[in-house]
Amino acid sequence: MKRLAFLLPLALVAACTGSNSSGSAASAGVSKADYLKQAEAVCAKAYADRSALKVPTAIPALASYVAQVVTLADSAVTALAAVQPPTTDKAELESKVLNPLRTQVREARTYSGRVAAAAKKNDQVALVKLLSNAPLGSKANLRWMKNYGFVECVKAADTSR
């Protein structure tokens, strides 16, 4: 069950990025400081929500827990995608943070389905294998994120813990 902790940061991983809007610094663009303030708020909320989840100690609760973590991550990515980034940084935020986190959430969703199927069958062997081979490691570029100025989002996105 300890390996389940890898999923907790997924919600936060998602919380580390976001952009979908365009604009220019001269017109509708936002400053980097404003973007970071909004994105970090999303990450902090996602981290708090994930931390509030009770880690299960019994197999029947495992599938629900994993599904909740994935739902939090997916919601965080969606919220971050709604945050308007500075126009000059949009492409890098998409390629180094948001797109990798979207991929990570998709993989986590697949993993969650496998956990749910094994739990439904009460297949403890399959669950042990799944827990032993959990998708670990953030797909987002954490070093780039730190250099950009993210703090809460890096904490949330770091799935190596």
OpenMM code with the backbone's topology and positions (N, CA, C; nanometers):
from openmm import Vec3, app, unit

residues = "MET LYS ARG LEU ALA PHE LEU LEU PRO LEU ALA LEU VAL ALA ALA CYS THR GLY SER ASN SER SER GLY SER ALA ALA SER ALA GLY VAL SER LYS ALA ASP TYR LEU LYS GLN ALA GLU ALA VAL CYS ALA LYS ALA TYR ALA ASP ARG SER ALA LEU LYS VAL PRO THR ALA ILE PRO ALA LEU ALA SER TYR VAL ALA GLN VAL VAL THR LEU ALA ASP SER ALA VAL THR ALA LEU ALA ALA VAL GLN PRO PRO THR THR ASP LYS ALA GLU LEU GLU SER LYS VAL LEU ASN PRO LEU ARG THR GLN VAL ARG GLU ALA ARG THR TYR SER GLY ARG VAL ALA ALA ALA ALA LYS LYS ASN ASP GLN VAL ALA LEU VAL LYS LEU LEU SER ASN ALA PRO LEU GLY SER LYS ALA ASN LEU ARG TRP MET LYS ASN TYR GLY PHE VAL GLU CYS VAL LYS ALA ALA ASP THR SER ARG".split()
positions = [
    Vec3(0.0812, -0.1196, 0.0000),
    Vec3(0.0000, 0.0000, 0.0000),
    Vec3(0.0863, 0.1272, 0.0000),
    Vec3(0.2082, 0.1150, 0.0498),
    Vec3(0.2953, 0.2322, 0.0524),
    Vec3(0.3212, 0.2851, -0.0873),
    Vec3(0.3251, 0.1961, -0.1847),
    Vec3(0.3525, 0.2382, -0.3215),
    Vec3(0.2380, 0.3232, -0.3769),
    Vec3(0.1238, 0.3199, -0.3116),
    Vec3(0.0118, 0.4013, -0.3563),
    Vec3(0.0421, 0.5492, -0.3437),
    Vec3(0.1327, 0.5811, -0.2581),
    Vec3(0.1664, 0.7213, -0.2381),
    Vec3(0.2109, 0.7882, -0.3672),
    Vec3(0.2551, 0.7099, -0.4647),
    Vec3(0.2974, 0.7677, -0.5924),
    Vec3(0.1821, 0.8401, -0.6595),
    Vec3(0.0627, 0.7919, -0.6406),
    Vec3(-0.0516, 0.8533, -0.7080),
    Vec3(-0.0922, 0.9846, -0.6444),
    Vec3(-0.0658, 0.9992, -0.5181),
    Vec3(-0.1046, 1.1219, -0.4503),
    Vec3(-0.0509, 1.2443, -0.5208),
    Vec3(0.0753, 1.2454, -0.5551),
    Vec3(0.1270, 1.3640, -0.6216),
    Vec3(0.0739, 1.3850, -0.7624),
    Vec3(0.0083, 1.2869, -0.8198),
    Vec3(-0.0450, 1.3074, -0.9538),
    Vec3(-0.1393, 1.4264, -0.9577),
    Vec3(-0.2204, 1.4378, -0.8551),
    Vec3(-0.3114, 1.5507, -0.8504),
    Vec3(-0.2326, 1.6796, -0.8515),
    Vec3(-0.1207, 1.6732, -0.7911),
    Vec3(-0.0397, 1.7920, -0.7821),
    Vec3(0.0452, 1.8110, -0.9053),
    Vec3(0.0837, 1.6982, -0.9627),
    Vec3(0.1580, 1.7047, -1.0873),
    Vec3(0.0781, 1.7869, -1.1848),
    Vec3(-0.0453, 1.7548, -1.1914),
    Vec3(-0.1328, 1.8275, -1.2801),
    Vec3(-0.1395, 1.9721, -1.2408),
    Vec3(-0.1254, 1.9984, -1.1170),
    Vec3(-0.1413, 2.1326, -1.0666),
    Vec3(-0.0231, 2.2219, -1.0956),
    Vec3(0.0698, 2.1746, -1.1656),
    Vec3(0.1910, 2.2514, -1.1866),
    Vec3(0.1980, 2.3256, -1.3176),
    Vec3(0.0947, 2.3223, -1.3946),
    Vec3(0.1037, 2.3871, -1.5241),
    Vec3(-0.0289, 2.4358, -1.5714),
    Vec3(-0.0247, 2.4971, -1.6854),
    Vec3(-0.1497, 2.5260, -1.7484),
    Vec3(-0.1435, 2.6429, -1.8403),
    Vec3(-0.2086, 2.6249, -1.9536),
    Vec3(-0.2240, 2.7346, -2.0458),
    Vec3(-0.3072, 2.6883, -2.1614),
    Vec3(-0.3904, 2.7766, -2.2068),
    Vec3(-0.4695, 2.7515, -2.3256),
    Vec3(-0.5012, 2.8812, -2.3941),
    Vec3(-0.4768, 2.9918, -2.3285),
    Vec3(-0.5134, 3.1205, -2.3825),
    Vec3(-0.3971, 3.1822, -2.4564),
    Vec3(-0.4287, 3.2759, -2.5412),
    Vec3(-0.3223, 3.3473, -2.6098),
    Vec3(-0.3421, 3.4951, -2.5899),
    Vec3(-0.2458, 3.5685, -2.6291),
    Vec3(-0.2501, 3.7126, -2.6118),
    Vec3(-0.1097, 3.7640, -2.6213),
    Vec3(-0.0921, 3.8928, -2.6090),
    Vec3(0.0426, 3.9468, -2.6132),
    Vec3(0.0650, 4.0312, -2.4905),
    Vec3(0.1916, 4.0499, -2.4583),
    Vec3(0.2244, 4.1299, -2.3427),
    Vec3(0.1713, 4.2706, -2.3598),
    Vec3(0.1667, 4.3160, -2.4819),
    Vec3(0.1190, 4.4511, -2.5078),
    Vec3(-0.0329, 4.4595, -2.5006),
    Vec3(-0.1020, 4.3464, -2.5211),
    Vec3(-0.2476, 4.3512, -2.5183),
    Vec3(-0.3019, 4.2688, -2.4028),
    Vec3(-0.3551, 4.1513, -2.4314),
    Vec3(-0.4245, 4.0727, -2.3303),
    Vec3(-0.3333, 3.9797, -2.2513),
    Vec3(-0.2050, 3.9817, -2.2762),
    Vec3(-0.1142, 3.8928, -2.2061),
    Vec3(-0.1047, 3.9252, -2.0579),
    Vec3(-0.0655, 3.8272, -1.9803),
    Vec3(-0.0479, 3.8463, -1.8370),
    Vec3(0.1006, 3.8419, -1.8056),
    Vec3(0.1347, 3.8952, -1.6916),
    Vec3(0.2742, 3.8909, -1.6502),
    Vec3(0.3077, 3.7522, -1.5953),
    Vec3(0.4335, 3.7216, -1.5947),
    Vec3(0.4793, 3.5946, -1.5395),
    Vec3(0.4415, 3.5853, -1.3919),
    Vec3(0.4569, 3.6942, -1.3192),
    Vec3(0.4232, 3.6951, -1.1765),
    Vec3(0.2749, 3.6656, -1.1544),
    Vec3(0.1887, 3.7255, -1.2366),
    Vec3(0.0449, 3.6998, -1.2238),
    Vec3(0.0121, 3.5548, -1.2583),
    Vec3(0.0752, 3.5045, -1.3626),
    Vec3(0.0535, 3.3662, -1.4010),
    Vec3(0.0953, 3.2719, -1.2886),
    Vec3(0.2154, 3.2936, -1.2367),
    Vec3(0.2651, 3.2070, -1.1295),
    Vec3(0.1744, 3.2126, -1.0068),
    Vec3(0.1263, 3.3302, -0.9744),
    Vec3(0.0377, 3.3446, -0.8579),
    Vec3(-0.0877, 3.2591, -0.8754),
    Vec3(-0.1478, 3.2659, -0.9942),
    Vec3(-0.2689, 3.1882, -1.0196),
    Vec3(-0.2399, 3.0379, -1.0270),
    Vec3(-0.1346, 3.0013, -1.0965),
    Vec3(-0.0995, 2.8596, -1.1108),
    Vec3(-0.0618, 2.7991, -0.9758),
    Vec3(0.0139, 2.8709, -0.8978),
    Vec3(0.0547, 2.8205, -0.7664),
    Vec3(-0.0659, 2.8018, -0.6744),
    Vec3(-0.1674, 2.8879, -0.6880),
    Vec3(-0.2895, 2.8720, -0.6087),
    Vec3(-0.3614, 2.7417, -0.6465),
    Vec3(-0.3646, 2.7120, -0.7757),
    Vec3(-0.4254, 2.5862, -0.8227),
    Vec3(-0.3478, 2.4687, -0.7643),
    Vec3(-0.2164, 2.4761, -0.7690),
    Vec3(-0.1317, 2.3673, -0.7189),
    Vec3(-0.1474, 2.3477, -0.5687),
    Vec3(-0.1513, 2.4573, -0.4963),
    Vec3(-0.1657, 2.4490, -0.3512),
    Vec3(-0.2986, 2.3837, -0.3144),
    Vec3(-0.4046, 2.4204, -0.3857),
    Vec3(-0.5361, 2.3601, -0.3590),
    Vec3(-0.5340, 2.2114, -0.3914),
    Vec3(-0.4769, 2.1756, -0.5044),
    Vec3(-0.4705, 2.0344, -0.5433),
    Vec3(-0.3909, 1.9543, -0.4407),
    Vec3(-0.2808, 2.0110, -0.3948),
    Vec3(-0.1980, 1.9425, -0.2955),
    Vec3(-0.2752, 1.9232, -0.1654),
    Vec3(-0.3469, 2.0262, -0.1233),
    Vec3(-0.4269, 2.0171, -0.0008),
    Vec3(-0.5382, 1.9139, -0.0160),
    Vec3(-0.6051, 1.9150, -0.1305),
    Vec3(-0.7123, 1.8177, -0.1552),
    Vec3(-0.6585, 1.6756, -0.1544),
    Vec3(-0.5443, 1.6554, -0.2178),
    Vec3(-0.4822, 1.5232, -0.2197),
    Vec3(-0.4390, 1.4806, -0.0803),
    Vec3(-0.3840, 1.5730, -0.0045),
    Vec3(-0.3390, 1.5416, 0.1310),
    Vec3(-0.4554, 1.5061, 0.2228),
    Vec3(-0.5737, 1.5564, 0.1922),
    Vec3(-0.6912, 1.5289, 0.2745),
    Vec3(-0.7468, 1.3881, 0.2522),
    Vec3(-0.7063, 1.3231, 0.1436),
    Vec3(-0.7529, 1.1874, 0.1186),
    Vec3(-0.6894, 1.0908, 0.2178),
    Vec3(-0.7689, 0.9996, 0.2658),
    Vec3(-0.7180, 0.8988, 0.3585),
    Vec3(-0.6635, 0.7815, 0.2779),
    Vec3(-0.5369, 0.7498, 0.3000),
    Vec3(-0.4733, 0.6373, 0.2313),
    Vec3(-0.5347, 0.5083, 0.2861),
    Vec3(-0.5845, 0.4242, 0.1968),
    Vec3(-0.6530, 0.3032, 0.2432),
    Vec3(-0.5583, 0.2008, 0.3043),
    Vec3(-0.6140, 0.1249, 0.3941),
    Vec3(-0.5372, 0.0166, 0.4557),
    Vec3(-0.5973, -0.1189, 0.4199),
    Vec3(-0.7079, -0.1164, 0.3470),
    Vec3(-0.7742, -0.2409, 0.3069),
    Vec3(-0.7957, -0.2431, 0.1561),
    Vec3(-0.7909, -0.3601, 0.0985),
    Vec3(-0.8049, -0.3774, -0.0460),
    Vec3(-0.9347, -0.3185, -0.1009),
    Vec3(-1.0480, -0.3376, -0.0359),
    Vec3(-1.1719, -0.2842, -0.0940),
    Vec3(-1.1708, -0.1327, -0.1177),
    Vec3(-1.0961, -0.0591, -0.0403),
    Vec3(-1.0925, 0.0865, -0.0539),
    Vec3(-0.9862, 0.1338, -0.1533),
    Vec3(-0.9023, 0.0437, -0.1971),
    Vec3(-0.7898, 0.0796, -0.2828),
    Vec3(-0.8327, 0.1388, -0.4161),
    Vec3(-0.9229, 0.0750, -0.4848),
    Vec3(-0.9649, 0.1226, -0.6174),
    Vec3(-1.0282, 0.2607, -0.6086),
    Vec3(-1.1095, 0.2825, -0.5080),
    Vec3(-1.1740, 0.4128, -0.4904),
    Vec3(-1.0711, 0.5216, -0.4637),
    Vec3(-0.9748, 0.4895, -0.3825),
    Vec3(-0.8690, 0.5852, -0.3499),
    Vec3(-0.7908, 0.6254, -0.4749),
    Vec3(-0.7494, 0.5272, -0.5527),
    Vec3(-0.6722, 0.5541, -0.6744),
    Vec3(-0.7562, 0.6387, -0.7701),
    Vec3(-0.8829, 0.6047, -0.7852),
    Vec3(-0.9717, 0.6805, -0.8733),
    Vec3(-0.9866, 0.8255, -0.8253),
    Vec3(-0.9946, 0.8461, -0.6951),
    Vec3(-1.0056, 0.9823, -0.6411),
    Vec3(-0.8807, 1.0637, -0.6715),
    Vec3(-0.7656, 1.0023, -0.6580),
    Vec3(-0.6400, 1.0716, -0.6860),
    Vec3(-0.6339, 1.1117, -0.8336),
    Vec3(-0.6719, 1.0209, -0.9206),
    Vec3(-0.6694, 1.0499, -1.0639),
    Vec3(-0.7691, 1.1611, -1.0976),
    Vec3(-0.8854, 1.1577, -1.0356),
    Vec3(-0.9854, 1.2625, -1.0584),
    Vec3(-0.9316, 1.3985, -1.0137),
    Vec3(-0.8652, 1.4019, -0.8997),
    Vec3(-0.8051, 1.5275, -0.8530),
    Vec3(-0.7001, 1.5775, -0.9516),
    Vec3(-0.6186, 1.4875, -1.0005),
    Vec3(-0.5144, 1.5260, -1.0958),
    Vec3(-0.5753, 1.5802, -1.2242),
    Vec3(-0.6745, 1.5124, -1.2734),
    Vec3(-0.7407, 1.5552, -1.3961),
    Vec3(-0.8044, 1.6935, -1.3780),
    Vec3(-0.8691, 1.7140, -1.2655),
    Vec3(-0.9307, 1.8443, -1.2371),
    Vec3(-0.8258, 1.9547, -1.2265),
    Vec3(-0.7130, 1.9231, -1.1673),
    Vec3(-0.6067, 2.0222, -1.1528),
    Vec3(-0.5497, 2.0611, -1.2889),
    Vec3(-0.5307, 1.9635, -1.3770),
    Vec3(-0.4803, 1.9929, -1.5111),
    Vec3(-0.5789, 2.0824, -1.5850),
    Vec3(-0.7061, 2.0510, -1.5718),
    Vec3(-0.8093, 2.1315, -1.6363),
    Vec3(-0.8071, 2.2745, -1.5827),
    Vec3(-0.7959, 2.2894, -1.4518),
    Vec3(-0.7922, 2.4228, -1.3909),
    Vec3(-0.6690, 2.4997, -1.4360),
    Vec3(-0.5571, 2.4325, -1.4462),
    Vec3(-0.4348, 2.4993, -1.4888),
    Vec3(-0.4394, 2.5376, -1.6358),
    Vec3(-0.5041, 2.4554, -1.7130),
    Vec3(-0.5165, 2.4866, -1.8553),
    Vec3(-0.5989, 2.6133, -1.8759),
    Vec3(-0.6808, 2.6466, -1.7788),
    Vec3(-0.7642, 2.7659, -1.7875),
    Vec3(-0.6892, 2.8929, -1.7454),
    Vec3(-0.5719, 2.8762, -1.6838),
    Vec3(-0.4928, 2.9920, -1.6412),
    Vec3(-0.4180, 3.0465, -1.7625),
    Vec3(-0.4373, 3.1737, -1.7885),
    Vec3(-0.3717, 3.2358, -1.9045),
    Vec3(-0.2240, 3.2588, -1.8733),
    Vec3(-0.1349, 3.2029, -1.9563),
    Vec3(0.0090, 3.2208, -1.9350),
    Vec3(0.0589, 3.3448, -2.0079),
    Vec3(0.1780, 3.3885, -1.9747),
    Vec3(0.2394, 3.4937, -2.0560),
    Vec3(0.2552, 3.4388, -2.1982),
    Vec3(0.2231, 3.5185, -2.2956),
    Vec3(0.2268, 3.4751, -2.4352),
    Vec3(0.3628, 3.4184, -2.4737),
    Vec3(0.4682, 3.4815, -2.4261),
    Vec3(0.6033, 3.4388, -2.4638),
    Vec3(0.6419, 3.3044, -2.4036),
    Vec3(0.5704, 3.2605, -2.3002),
    Vec3(0.6046, 3.1359, -2.2316),
    Vec3(0.5090, 3.0211, -2.2621),
    Vec3(0.4031, 3.0489, -2.3355),
    Vec3(0.2973, 2.9502, -2.3571),
    Vec3(0.3500, 2.8198, -2.4167),
    Vec3(0.4280, 2.8267, -2.5206),
    Vec3(0.4761, 2.7054, -2.5883),
    Vec3(0.5605, 2.6192, -2.4941),
    Vec3(0.6482, 2.6822, -2.4176),
    Vec3(0.7319, 2.6044, -2.3252),
    Vec3(0.6487, 2.5445, -2.2122),
    Vec3(0.5528, 2.6189, -2.1612),
    Vec3(0.4666, 2.5658, -2.0565),
    Vec3(0.3881, 2.4457, -2.1079),
    Vec3(0.3418, 2.4538, -2.2298),
    Vec3(0.2694, 2.3414, -2.2903),
    Vec3(0.3608, 2.2201, -2.3062),
    Vec3(0.4788, 2.2402, -2.3632),
    Vec3(0.5655, 2.1267, -2.3952),
    Vec3(0.6384, 2.0680, -2.2748),
    Vec3(0.6709, 2.1504, -2.1772),
    Vec3(0.7515, 2.1021, -2.0644),
    Vec3(0.6692, 2.0675, -1.9417),
    Vec3(0.5448, 2.1170, -1.9383),
    Vec3(0.4647, 2.0931, -1.8187),
    Vec3(0.3272, 2.0356, -1.8520),
    Vec3(0.2464, 2.1119, -1.9196),
    Vec3(0.1066, 2.0742, -1.9364),
    Vec3(0.0875, 1.9461, -2.0184),
    Vec3(0.1475, 1.9370, -2.1345),
    Vec3(0.1320, 1.8156, -2.2151),
    Vec3(0.1870, 1.6916, -2.1450),
    Vec3(0.3049, 1.6996, -2.0814),
    Vec3(0.3522, 1.5824, -2.0071),
    Vec3(0.2580, 1.5431, -1.8919),
    Vec3(0.1981, 1.6430, -1.8268),
    Vec3(0.1058, 1.6103, -1.7189),
    Vec3(-0.0220, 1.5466, -1.7725),
    Vec3(-0.0658, 1.5916, -1.8866),
    Vec3(-0.1833, 1.5281, -1.9494),
    Vec3(-0.1543, 1.3811, -1.9788),
    Vec3(-0.0358, 1.3538, -2.0297),
    Vec3(0.0044, 1.2158, -2.0564),
    Vec3(0.0078, 1.1361, -1.9268),
    Vec3(0.0613, 1.1952, -1.8232),
    Vec3(0.0706, 1.1282, -1.6946),
    Vec3(-0.0684, 1.0956, -1.6397),
    Vec3(-0.1622, 1.1866, -1.6549),
    Vec3(-0.2984, 1.1617, -1.6077),
    Vec3(-0.3626, 1.0490, -1.6882),
    Vec3(-0.3408, 1.0475, -1.8192),
    Vec3(-0.3951, 0.9379, -1.9019),
    Vec3(-0.3394, 0.8031, -1.8549),
    Vec3(-0.2093, 0.7978, -1.8298),
    Vec3(-0.1483, 0.6733, -1.7821),
    Vec3(-0.2022, 0.6349, -1.6446),
    Vec3(-0.2239, 0.7328, -1.5602),
    Vec3(-0.2778, 0.7057, -1.4272),
    Vec3(-0.4215, 0.6543, -1.4360),
    Vec3(-0.4969, 0.7066, -1.5313),
    Vec3(-0.6348, 0.6610, -1.5513),
    Vec3(-0.6351, 0.5132, -1.5925),
    Vec3(-0.5443, 0.4761, -1.6817),
    Vec3(-0.5325, 0.3356, -1.7234),
    Vec3(-0.4940, 0.2488, -1.6043),
    Vec3(-0.3981, 0.2954, -1.5282),
    Vec3(-0.3536, 0.2232, -1.4086),
    Vec3(-0.4699, 0.2067, -1.3103),
    Vec3(-0.5458, 0.3125, -1.2913),
    Vec3(-0.6602, 0.3080, -1.2005),
    Vec3(-0.7611, 0.2013, -1.2445),
    Vec3(-0.7830, 0.1913, -1.3744),
    Vec3(-0.8735, 0.0888, -1.4251),
    Vec3(-0.8235, -0.0513, -1.3955),
    Vec3(-0.6940, -0.0706, -1.4063),
    Vec3(-0.6349, -0.2016, -1.3758),
    Vec3(-0.6479, -0.2347, -1.2269),
    Vec3(-0.6259, -0.1340, -1.1432),
    Vec3(-0.6406, -0.1540, -0.9989),
    Vec3(-0.7857, -0.1877, -0.9665),
    Vec3(-0.8786, -0.1161, -1.0265),
    Vec3(-1.0210, -0.1412, -1.0012),
    Vec3(-1.0599, -0.2835, -1.0428),
    Vec3(-1.0113, -0.3276, -1.1579),
    Vec3(-1.0436, -0.4627, -1.2056),
    Vec3(-0.9869, -0.5690, -1.1113),
    Vec3(-0.8637, -0.5500, -1.0679),
    Vec3(-0.8016, -0.6467, -0.9769),
    Vec3(-0.8705, -0.6457, -0.8405),
    Vec3(-0.9070, -0.5279, -0.7920),
    Vec3(-0.9747, -0.5181, -0.6623),
    Vec3(-1.1129, -0.5824, -0.6680),
    Vec3(-1.1824, -0.5627, -0.7798),
    Vec3(-1.3160, -0.6208, -0.7964),
    Vec3(-1.3100, -0.7731, -0.7904),
    Vec3(-1.2039, -0.8290, -0.8463),
    Vec3(-1.1853, -0.9751, -0.8451),
    Vec3(-1.1203, -1.0220, -0.7147),
    Vec3(-1.0827, -0.9260, -0.6301),
    Vec3(-1.0075, -0.9554, -0.5075),
    Vec3(-0.8804, -1.0329, -0.5411),
    Vec3(-0.8184, -0.9941, -0.6524),
    Vec3(-0.6976, -1.0594, -0.7017),
    Vec3(-0.5754, -0.9942, -0.6365),
    Vec3(-0.5380, -1.0488, -0.5237),
    Vec3(-0.4293, -0.9901, -0.4471),
    Vec3(-0.2953, -1.0011, -0.5182),
    Vec3(-0.2759, -1.1062, -0.5952),
    Vec3(-0.1510, -1.1211, -0.6700),
    Vec3(-0.1396, -1.0079, -0.7719),
    Vec3(-0.2472, -0.9838, -0.8459),
    Vec3(-0.2456, -0.8758, -0.9448),
    Vec3(-0.2257, -0.7401, -0.8771),
    Vec3(-0.2898, -0.7191, -0.7627),
    Vec3(-0.2741, -0.5917, -0.6912),
    Vec3(-0.1307, -0.5705, -0.6444),
    Vec3(-0.0692, -0.6754, -0.5955),
    Vec3(0.0709, -0.6644, -0.5519),
    Vec3(0.1586, -0.6281, -0.6711),
    Vec3(0.1341, -0.6933, -0.7853),
    Vec3(0.2113, -0.6610, -0.9058),
    Vec3(0.1890, -0.5164, -0.9473),
    Vec3(0.0634, -0.4727, -0.9443),
    Vec3(0.0338, -0.3338, -0.9810),
    Vec3(0.1030, -0.2362, -0.8869),
    Vec3(0.0969, -0.2632, -0.7576),
    Vec3(0.1600, -0.1737, -0.6610),
    Vec3(0.3118, -0.1741, -0.6748),
    Vec3(0.3657, -0.2877, -0.7151),
    Vec3(0.5107, -0.2980, -0.7338),
    Vec3(0.5576, -0.2295, -0.8616),
    Vec3(0.4663, -0.2100, -0.9541),
    Vec3(0.5009, -0.1495, -1.0826),
    Vec3(0.4188, -0.0242, -1.1090),
    Vec3(0.3975, 0.0509, -1.0054),
    Vec3(0.3198, 0.1747, -1.0193),
    Vec3(0.3955, 0.2730, -1.1087),
    Vec3(0.3214, 0.3499, -1.1881),
    Vec3(0.3873, 0.4483, -1.2752),
    Vec3(0.4439, 0.5635, -1.1938),
    Vec3(0.5710, 0.5551, -1.1650),
    Vec3(0.6370, 0.6561, -1.0828),
    Vec3(0.7129, 0.7553, -1.1701),
    Vec3(0.7426, 0.8675, -1.1138),
    Vec3(0.8223, 0.9677, -1.1824),
    Vec3(0.7361, 1.0654, -1.2592),
    Vec3(0.7599, 1.1895, -1.2352),
    Vec3(0.6851, 1.2940, -1.3044),
    Vec3(0.7285, 1.3006, -1.4492),
    Vec3(0.6355, 1.3253, -1.5368),
    Vec3(0.6684, 1.3445, -1.6770),
    Vec3(0.6980, 1.4916, -1.7058),
    Vec3(0.6574, 1.5778, -1.6160),
    Vec3(0.6852, 1.7205, -1.6321),
    Vec3(0.8331, 1.7458, -1.6043),
    Vec3(0.8845, 1.8501, -1.6635),
    Vec3(1.0245, 1.8860, -1.6449),
    Vec3(1.0372, 1.9687, -1.5169),
    Vec3(1.0620, 1.9005, -1.4056),
    Vec3(1.0649, 1.9661, -1.2749),
    Vec3(1.1775, 2.0689, -1.2636),
    Vec3(1.2907, 2.0401, -1.3229),
    Vec3(1.4025, 2.1356, -1.3177),
    Vec3(1.3640, 2.2658, -1.3890),
    Vec3(1.3034, 2.2532, -1.5057),
    Vec3(1.2596, 2.3715, -1.5794),
    Vec3(1.1553, 2.4470, -1.4983),
    Vec3(1.0644, 2.3728, -1.4371),
    Vec3(0.9599, 2.4359, -1.3559),
    Vec3(1.0196, 2.5160, -1.2409),
    Vec3(1.1186, 2.4590, -1.1729),
    Vec3(1.1848, 2.5311, -1.0630),
    Vec3(1.2496, 2.6584, -1.1149),
    Vec3(1.3197, 2.6462, -1.2256),
    Vec3(1.3859, 2.7630, -1.2836),
    Vec3(1.2858, 2.8695, -1.3276),
    Vec3(1.1684, 2.8270, -1.3696),
    Vec3(1.0649, 2.9206, -1.4134),
    Vec3(1.0090, 2.9988, -1.2944),
    Vec3(1.0105, 2.9363, -1.1763),
    Vec3(0.9605, 3.0036, -1.0573),
    Vec3(0.8528, 2.9286, -0.9816),
    Vec3(0.8174, 2.8105, -1.0287),
    Vec3(0.7183, 2.7302, -0.9573),
    Vec3(0.7771, 2.6771, -0.8272),
    Vec3(0.6978, 2.6786, -0.7224),
    Vec3(0.7368, 2.6186, -0.5952),
    Vec3(0.6317, 2.5142, -0.5569),
    Vec3(0.5085, 2.5595, -0.5348),
    Vec3(0.3993, 2.4692, -0.4981),
    Vec3(0.3741, 2.3657, -0.6074),
    Vec3(0.3837, 2.4076, -0.7304),
    Vec3(0.3572, 2.3167, -0.8419),
    Vec3(0.4649, 2.2095, -0.8537),
    Vec3(0.5876, 2.2434, -0.8246),
    Vec3(0.6944, 2.1430, -0.8263),
    Vec3(0.6701, 2.0425, -0.7147),
    Vec3(0.6341, 2.0936, -0.5983),
    Vec3(0.6049, 2.0053, -0.4843),
    Vec3(0.4901, 1.9100, -0.5212),
    Vec3(0.3895, 1.9631, -0.5857),
    Vec3(0.2731, 1.8836, -0.6224),
    Vec3(0.3064, 1.7856, -0.7346),
    Vec3(0.3900, 1.8228, -0.8246),
    Vec3(0.4188, 1.7407, -0.9424),
    Vec3(0.5251, 1.6340, -0.9178),
    Vec3(0.5980, 1.6450, -0.8105),
    Vec3(0.7071, 1.5520, -0.7851),
    Vec3(0.6518, 1.4190, -0.7354),
    Vec3(0.6408, 1.3226, -0.8240),
    Vec3(0.5875, 1.1911, -0.7887),
    Vec3(0.6959, 1.0915, -0.7477),
    Vec3(0.8168, 1.1388, -0.7314),
    Vec3(0.9254, 1.0476, -0.6932),
    Vec3(0.9237, 1.0149, -0.5449),
    Vec3(0.8462, 1.0916, -0.4689),
    Vec3(0.8394, 1.0680, -0.3238),
    Vec3(0.7463, 0.9567, -0.2891),
] * unit.nanometer
topology = app.Topology()
chain = topology.addChain("A")
for resn in residues:
    res = topology.addResidue(resn, chain)
    for name in ("N", "CA", "C"):
        topology.addAtom(name, app.Element.getBySymbol(name[0]), res)
